[in-house]
Amino acid sequence: MLRKTLSLLLPTIFPSWRFFKTVGPSPRIEYRLIGKGQKGDWHESHPLPEHVSFLRMLRRMVWNPARNTQLYMVSLAERLVSGIHEHSEAELNRLIWERIGKQAAKMQFRLVFLVPEDGAITATVVYESTPVAAEVGA
């Protein structure tokens, strides 16, 4: 009886990397600006910094709203791929516009999955939004 209780209690106290049964690829969210008939290059919507100092890393363990936004966007992207369109697309548009600032051009985003295949990484576009203009009053 005690052994069974411990087997249930220990994973909650000492989490394991085996928390998830499977881990699949996470969608990357990229955007581009479209203006005057010209489509811009694709850019990552919320890129991770290349380097984080030790002190900043410690601070981020307690306070990291930018990473929370990134995780929320990944959740929205996964919902979008699974068929929940209206809210997810509107929220992703809003968050990307917040990040890049309102501009005269239209903006379009896409969801890209990076999958290792035969020793190389293959990018597969699974969703492309329709271009939208920034709402000036928003």
C-alpha positions as CSV (number, residue, x, y, z in Angstrom):
1,M,0.0,0.0,0.0
2,L,2.8,2.4,0.9
3,R,4.7,1.5,-2.2
4,K,1.7,2.3,-4.4
5,T,1.1,5.7,-2.7
6,L,4.8,6.6,-3.1
7,S,4.7,5.6,-6.8
8,L,1.8,8.1,-7.3
9,L,3.3,10.8,-5.1
10,L,6.9,10.9,-6.2
11,P,6.2,12.0,-9.8
12,T,4.4,15.1,-8.5
13,I,7.3,16.0,-6.2
14,F,10.1,15.1,-8.7
15,P,8.8,15.7,-12.2
16,S,10.3,13.7,-15.0
17,W,11.1,14.5,-18.6
18,R,8.7,11.6,-19.4
19,F,5.8,13.7,-18.3
20,F,4.3,13.6,-21.8
21,K,3.8,10.3,-23.6
22,T,4.8,11.8,-26.9
23,V,6.3,15.2,-28.0
24,G,5.6,16.3,-31.5
25,P,6.9,19.2,-33.5
26,S,5.8,22.6,-32.3
27,P,4.6,25.1,-35.0
28,R,6.7,28.1,-35.7
29,I,4.8,31.3,-36.4
30,E,6.1,33.5,-39.2
31,Y,4.7,36.7,-40.7
32,R,5.3,38.9,-43.7
33,L,4.2,42.3,-44.7
34,I,2.4,42.9,-48.0
35,G,2.2,46.4,-49.4
36,K,1.6,47.9,-52.9
37,G,1.5,44.5,-54.5
38,Q,4.9,43.4,-53.0
39,K,5.1,40.5,-50.6
40,G,7.9,40.8,-48.0
41,D,10.1,38.0,-46.7
42,W,8.9,35.7,-43.9
43,H,10.1,36.6,-40.4
44,E,9.7,34.7,-37.1
45,S,7.0,36.4,-35.1
46,H,8.5,36.2,-31.6
47,P,12.1,35.1,-31.9
48,L,14.0,33.8,-29.0
49,P,17.2,35.8,-28.0
50,E,20.4,34.2,-29.0
51,H,22.0,34.8,-25.6
52,V,20.6,35.4,-22.1
53,S,22.8,36.5,-19.3
54,F,22.8,34.5,-16.1
55,L,21.1,37.2,-14.1
56,R,18.5,37.7,-16.7
57,M,17.9,33.9,-16.7
58,L,17.4,34.0,-13.0
59,R,14.9,36.9,-13.3
60,R,13.1,35.0,-16.1
61,M,12.4,32.1,-13.8
62,V,10.1,34.4,-11.9
63,W,9.0,37.0,-14.4
64,N,8.9,36.3,-18.2
65,P,5.8,37.7,-19.9
66,A,7.4,37.5,-23.4
67,R,7.9,33.7,-23.1
68,N,4.3,33.4,-21.7
69,T,3.1,35.2,-24.9
70,Q,5.2,32.8,-27.0
71,L,3.7,29.8,-25.3
72,Y,0.2,31.2,-25.7
73,M,0.8,31.7,-29.4
74,V,2.0,28.1,-29.8
75,S,-1.2,27.0,-28.1
76,L,-3.3,29.2,-30.5
77,A,-1.4,27.8,-33.5
78,E,-2.0,24.2,-32.3
79,R,-5.7,25.0,-31.9
80,L,-5.7,26.6,-35.4
81,V,-4.2,23.4,-36.9
82,S,-6.8,21.3,-35.1
83,G,-9.7,23.2,-36.6
84,I,-10.5,26.0,-34.1
85,H,-10.1,28.9,-36.6
86,E,-11.9,32.1,-35.8
87,H,-10.7,33.0,-32.3
88,S,-7.2,31.5,-32.8
89,E,-6.5,33.4,-36.1
90,A,-7.8,36.7,-34.7
91,E,-5.6,36.4,-31.5
92,L,-2.5,35.5,-33.6
93,N,-3.1,38.5,-35.8
94,R,-3.5,40.7,-32.8
95,L,-0.4,39.5,-31.0
96,I,1.8,39.8,-34.2
97,W,0.5,43.3,-34.8
98,E,1.3,44.2,-31.2
99,R,4.9,42.9,-31.7
100,I,5.7,44.5,-35.0
101,G,3.6,47.7,-34.5
102,K,0.8,49.0,-36.7
103,Q,1.9,49.7,-40.3
104,A,0.3,50.8,-43.5
105,A,0.9,47.4,-45.1
106,K,-1.2,44.2,-44.7
107,M,0.2,41.3,-42.7
108,Q,0.0,37.6,-43.3
109,F,1.1,34.8,-41.0
110,R,1.8,31.1,-41.6
111,L,2.5,28.1,-39.4
112,V,5.6,26.0,-40.2
113,F,6.5,22.7,-38.7
114,L,10.2,21.7,-38.7
115,V,10.6,18.0,-38.9
116,P,13.9,16.0,-39.0
117,E,14.0,13.9,-42.1
118,D,16.9,11.8,-43.4
119,G,19.5,13.8,-41.4
120,A,18.1,17.2,-42.6
121,I,15.4,19.4,-41.2
122,T,12.4,19.8,-43.5
123,A,10.0,22.8,-43.2
124,T,6.4,22.1,-43.9
125,V,3.8,25.0,-44.1
126,V,0.6,23.8,-42.6
127,Y,-1.4,27.0,-42.6
128,E,-1.3,30.4,-44.3
129,S,-3.7,33.1,-43.1
130,T,-5.4,35.6,-45.4
131,P,-3.6,39.0,-45.4
132,V,-5.2,41.5,-42.9
133,A,-4.7,45.2,-42.3
134,A,-4.0,46.5,-38.9
135,E,-7.0,48.0,-37.2
136,V,-6.1,51.6,-36.5
137,G,-8.5,51.9,-33.5
138,A,-7.3,48.6,-31.9
